[in-house]
Amino acid sequence: MAEGLAVYLPTKSSAGNLFGVIFLLGILVVSTIWGFRLGLLMSLATALVYAHLHQLATGNSFTGADDWNAIAVFLIVAVSADAVAAIARSRL
């Protein structure tokens, strides 16, 4: 929730793709502290919020391949970050 608020206001002045990094930080925190399963759920929920904010930033519905590519790349990176955090957590 806090991530969505932290990202929503700046999307009015900058590209929406830029703020995916803020969402990834939250995913890493959740994955590291609470584990892979909750991190995976966080990744999926965050991808939905990212898609909505991406739509607000670009001003169009998801009609172009670029829009879907941005969401797919974000989801792949989010799940990969979740897996890396789970590996790091298992080594502690």
Backbone hydrogen bonds, N-H to C=O, Kabsch-Sander energy under -0.5 kcal/mol:
donor,donor_aa,acceptor,acceptor_aa,energy
5,L,1,M,-1.9
6,A,2,A,-2.4
7,V,3,E,-1.7
8,Y,4,G,-2.3
9,L,5,L,-1.0
11,T,7,V,-1.2
11,T,8,Y,-0.5
12,K,9,L,-1.2
13,S,10,P,-1.4
14,S,10,P,-1.4
18,L,15,A,-0.8
19,F,16,G,-0.9
20,G,17,N,-1.3
21,V,18,L,-0.8
22,I,19,F,-0.6
23,F,19,F,-1.1
24,L,20,G,-2.1
25,L,21,V,-1.7
26,G,22,I,-1.4
27,I,23,F,-1.9
28,L,24,L,-2.4
29,V,25,L,-2.1
30,V,26,G,-2.5
31,S,27,I,-2.7
32,T,28,L,-2.4
33,I,29,V,-2.3
34,W,30,V,-2.7
35,G,31,S,-1.1
39,G,35,G,-1.8
40,L,36,F,-2.8
41,L,37,R,-2.2
42,M,38,L,-2.4
43,S,39,G,-2.3
44,L,40,L,-2.2
45,A,41,L,-2.6
46,T,42,M,-2.7
47,A,43,S,-1.9
48,L,44,L,-1.5
49,V,45,A,-1.9
50,Y,46,T,-3.1
51,A,47,A,-2.3
52,H,48,L,-2.0
53,L,49,V,-2.6
54,H,50,Y,-2.6
55,Q,51,A,-2.1
56,L,52,H,-2.1
57,A,53,L,-2.4
58,T,54,H,-2.3
59,G,55,Q,-2.1
63,T,61,S,-2.4
68,W,64,G,-1.4
69,N,65,A,-2.6
70,A,66,D,-2.1
71,I,67,D,-1.7
72,A,68,W,-2.6
73,V,69,N,-2.8
74,F,70,A,-2.1
75,L,71,I,-2.5
76,I,72,A,-2.4
77,V,73,V,-2.5
78,A,74,F,-2.6
79,V,75,L,-2.4
80,S,76,I,-2.1
81,A,77,V,-2.6
82,D,78,A,-2.1
83,A,79,V,-2.2
84,V,80,S,-2.4
85,A,81,A,-2.4
86,A,82,D,-2.0
87,I,83,A,-2.1
88,A,84,V,-2.5
89,R,85,A,-2.4
90,S,86,A,-1.9
91,R,87,I,-0.9
92,L,89,R,-1.2
